Amino acid sequence: MAILYQSTGGIGAGGDAAIAIPYPSRVDEDDILIAALLDADDDTFDTPNGWHQLSFDNSTTSLSTAFYWKRADGTETGNATFTSATNSGNLIAGIIYRFSGCVKQGNPVEGYSTVGIANWGAVSHRPEVDPSGLDRLAVAIAVIEDDTVSPGIYWDLESNLTTTVGSDGQFILKTTTLTGTNKPGSNANISFDGGAEYADMAAFYLIPDPSISITLNTASGTEFTDVEDPVLEFTPYPYEIEIIDSIKSGSENLTATVGQLATHYTGQSFTGDGSTISGVRFFIAKGTTISGGSWQARLYAHTGTYGTSSDITGAPLRTSATFTPADIATTNPNFAWYEFEFYADYLLVNGTKYCVVIYTVTQPTAGGLQYQGYTTQPHSGMLVDEQ
């Protein structure tokens, strides 16, 4: 699932004691909320219940900043109140940004750093380390006291809001989506319109949700028995992809077992049609002797001769969350459809060959997963099975 910036409730601003920051008008369960605060003196901030402080800086007497995250439970309405320790300045202000599609457990933020408070004429920043995985959303938030700024040309501008309460303030949100595992090639940047002003900028990655959705489809096709050319079928989804690919296995063994060796994988090759693939479903069951093990559904680029010697190549283009035998309710010979959602959508190139497989992450101590095909919709793809 792709991470998306959704909305903000706007700036909350007032005197230097406590501030009520509006929540976005819609907040769903497991959304990630990012709060940015400024105080026009060298103040400190509390951490309200449910929030986690990412950083705090009061290194100057002209500006203090703090950044927080929270995983929403879906009941957030009205305002979130943040309190400062002293009452020596003339402005405290804050804003909350809402993001969807983030990981649903643990810390959703990685690679966090700030540029630091200074009397900047212009400021730019990016995460200082490479992300640990694919499809991170890089986020940069600038807070500025007592000036207005131009948002610069790098990264995508998501929000640019100002307040004229007290000594004025401004909050700028910029993002860029990463497709690889390298940090952004450019910094998010802003420039000041009226000369140098005190400002800070935080930059970090949000981690996408890799969760799988497992459902049983009792209306699926019947298992095949002793046929000369058994076929395996998977359906890319969302279901508006109309084609249903299936394969000639090229083998008289009608059941493929996954997990007999470490890094064993099995699946099929297919041809992209220009659609977006969000996940995959396999007709699978647990082996009767299975013990332990874990797997992922994975999408790979294709190598070999299509229809003859198809195989995976390179790093996976997409993966599902890791699943275990506990996630599979059916045992051989009772096969059923299970759906595995990739952590982000992938745009298939029309006419390009791909492989989708069940990949062994940790080898079971006994047995393995098994899948079968059924006897409709054969095409020129083939079984991909690496022992």
N, C-alpha and C positions, 0 to 999 in steps of 0.2 A: 504494500500500500504506500503510495507516494505521500510525503509530508507536504502539507499545504498551510501557508499563512491564511487565516480566516478573517480576523477582525480585531478591533480594539474598541473599548468603551470610551476612549478619549482620555484627556488629561484631567486628573484631579489636582487642584492647587489651592493653596491657602497660606495662612500664617504659620510660623515656625513652631509647631507643637505636635500636631497629628494631622494626617491627611487621609481622606476617604477617596480611594481610587475606584472609579466605576469599572465593574466587570463588563465584558462584552455582552451585548443583548442576548446572545445565544452561547451557552457553554454546554458541551456534551461530555458524558463520562469518558475519561481517559484522554481528553484534550490536555495538552501541555500549555500552561499559562506562564508567561515570562513577564516579570514586573521590573521596571527600571525607575529608580528614584533619584532625585537630586535635592540638595539642601544648600542654600546660599550662605553657608558658613562651615566651620569644621565640626560638624555634628556627628552623632551616631544614630543608628536606627535599630528598632527591635525587629524580631522575626516572628510574624504572626503564626498561629497554629496552622499547620498544613503546608507552610511555605518553607523553602530551603534556600539559604543565602549562598549565592555563587561568589560574590566578592563585595568588599566594602573598602572605601578609600576616603580618608579625610586628611590627606597629606598637606592641604593648603587651608588657609583661613577664609578662602573665597568660595569654595565648593566642596561638597561631600557627595559621593555617589554610592549607590548600592544596587545590586541586581539579584533577583530571586527567581526560582521556578517552583511550580506546583502542578501536580497531576490532579485534574479536576475529577470530582465525583458526580458531576452533573447537576448539583443542587446550587451552584454558585449564582447568586443574583445580587442586585444592589451594589454595594461597595465593599472593598477590602480596605481595612484601616491599618495604616502603618504609623508608628509613633516615633518621634525624634526625642533625643535625650535632653536637649537644652532649647532655649527660646531666644537665641542671640541673633539670628538672621532675620531676613524679611521674606523668605520664600521657601516653601517645601512643596514639591510637585512630584507626580508620578504617573505612570501609564502601565496598563496591562495589555499584552498581546496574546492572542489565542492561535494555537497551531493544532492541526489534526494530523492523524496518521503516524504518530510517534509510538515508540516502543511502550508497552503497557505495564512493564515491570522494571524496577530499578531506576537508576539515574538516566534520564534521557539525554543528558548533555555531556559532550566530550570535547576535549581540545580547547577548554575555556581559558581565555586570558583577556586582559584589558591593556589598553595603550598607556593608561595612567593619566591622572589629572595634571594638566599644565595649562599655561596661558598660550594656547595654540593659535596660529594664524590659519592653519589648515590641519586636518587630522585624517589619518587613514590607518586601517588595521585589518588583519585577517587572523584566523587561528594559526598558531606558530608551529603546529605539528600536523602531520598527515592524519586523515581519519583512519579508524581501525577497520572500516568496512565500506561497502558500496552504498550509493544513493543517499548519502547524508545531505541534509539541507544546511548550508553554511549561513549563519545569521550574524549580522552586525547591528548594534544598537548604539547610537550616539546620543549623549545628553549634553546640552549646552546651557550655560547660565548667562542671561543678560545679553543676548544677541540673536540675530537670525542668520541662517547659513544657507548656502546652496548645496544640494545633496550630491553633487559630483556625478561622474559619468560611469563609474564602475559598480557592478552588481545591480540588481533590480530594486528600485525604490518601491517599498510597500506602504509606508506611512510616513508623513511629515507634518507634525502638529506643533503648534506654539501656544503659549499662554502669556497673557500680559499682566497676570497677577504679580504683585510685588515687583521684583527686579527682572521680570520676564524669564522665559525658559523655553526650550525647544527639545523635542524628541524625534529622532529619525531612525526608521527601521529599514534595513536593506538585506536582501537574501540572494543566494545563488545556489542552484542545485548542482551537486557533483555526481558525475557518472563513473568516475574512477576512484582510486584510493590515494590520490595526491591532493594536497591542499590547493586552494584556489590560486590561479596564476596571477591574480591581481588583488590588491587590497580594496576593500570598501572605502570610499573616500568622500569627504565633505570639505567645503571651503567657506570661510567666513566673509560676510559681506562688509562688515564695518570695522575691520582690524582684528587684532588678537583678542580672544576671550577664553575664559576657563571652560574646559570641556573634558569629557572622557568618552571612550568608546570600548565596548565589550564585543568580542567575537568568539564564536563557538560553533559546534556542529550539533544538530539534533539527529537522534538515531531513529531510523524507521521501524515500524512495527513488522516483525517477521512472522506473526502468529499464523497458524494454520487453521483452517475451518474444515472439520471432518463431518461429513454427512453420509448417511446411507441412502442409496437410491434403489428401492425395492422394485422399481419398474425397469431396471436395466435388463440387458439381454441374457439369455441362458448360457450356461457354461457349454463349451464344446466338448465333444467326446473324441472318438477316433476318426478324425478327418485328415485328409492328405495334406492340406495346406491350412492349418489353423492360423487365425489372425488375432492380433492384440489391438485393442482400441484405447485411445485416450481422447478426451475432449478438452481443448483449450477453452478457457472461459475468461471474461464474461460470455454468456451464451449467445450473444448476437453474432459471434463467429459461427457461420452456418456450416462450414465443412466439418465432417467427422472423419479424422484420419485413422486408418487401421493398417496393419502390416501383415505380410506373409513372413512367418517366423523362420522359414528355411530349416526347420528342425522337426523331427517326429516327437520330441519331448514337448508335451502339451502344457507343462507347468514350468515356469521359470522361478528358481529360488534365489533370493537376494540375501547375501550375507554369509555365504559359504567361506569367503576369504575377506580379510580386511580390505577396504576400499573397493569391494565388489560393487558393480552397478549393473542395472539392466533396464531396458526401456525400448524406445523406438526412435527412428529418424523420421522427419517430415519436412515438408516444404512450406515456408512462410507465405502468407497471402496478403501482407500489408496491414493486417489487423493488430490490435493490441492484445497481448496475452497477460492475464492476471494470475493464472495458476494452472493447475492440471488435475485431472482425476484419473485414478488407476483402479482396475478391477482386481482387488487383492484380498488376501487372507493371511493369517498367521499359520506357519507350519505347526504340525501337531507336537513337535518336540522343541519348539523355540524357547530359549532362555536368554534374557538380556538382549543387548544390541540397541542401536539407534540408527535412524535413517533420515534423509532429506529428499524431497523432490527437487530436481535441479534441471535447469535449461542450459544447454551448451551449444557452442558453435560445432559444426559438422566437419569431419574429415573422412577421407577414404572415398570409395566409389559408392555413390548413393544407390541403394537397392542391392548392393553386393557385399560391401565391406564397410558399412557405416560405423563411425565411432565418434566419441567426444574428443574435443581438443580445447586446450587453453583453460583459463579459469572459468568457473560457472558464470553465466550471464545473469542468472537469477537463482535464488534458492528459497525454499520454504523454511519454516522453523523445523528444528529437529523433533522427530516423533519416535516413540518407543512402542513395543508390543502392547503396552497398556492403552494406547490410543486406538488400537485396532480391535474391534469387537468380534470379528468373525474368524473362525478357524477352519482350515482346509478339511472338508471339501466345500464349505459354505463361503463362497466368495461374494463380495459386495463392492459397490463403488465408494471410493473415498476421495474427497476433494482436498487439495493442498494449495493454499494461497501463497504466492510469492510475496516477498516483502515490498515489492514495488512492481508496477506494470512494466512491460517491455514491448516496444514496437517492433514487430517482425517485419523484415524487409521482404517485399514481394519477390518470390522466386528463389530466395536464399534457403539453403538447407540447414536444419537444426536437429538436435537430439534432445529428447526429454527422458530423464531416467530417474529411477529410485536409486539413491547412492548410499552405500553403507558408510556411516560416520564412525561407529564403533562396532566391532565384530561381535555377534552373539556368541555365548559360550556353547550353545547348541542350536541346531535348526536355523531357520531364517524366515523372512517374509516370502510369500509366493504370490504370483499372479497368473491369471489365465486370460485368454482372449476369447472371442466368439466369432461366428462365421459370416459376418456381413462386412461390406464396404472394403474389400481388399484394395490396396494401391501399391505403388512401386517402392514404398519405404521398406525398411527391414528391421528385424530384431537387432538391438544393440545390447550385447551381453558379454561383459568382461569378467572372467573368473579370477 
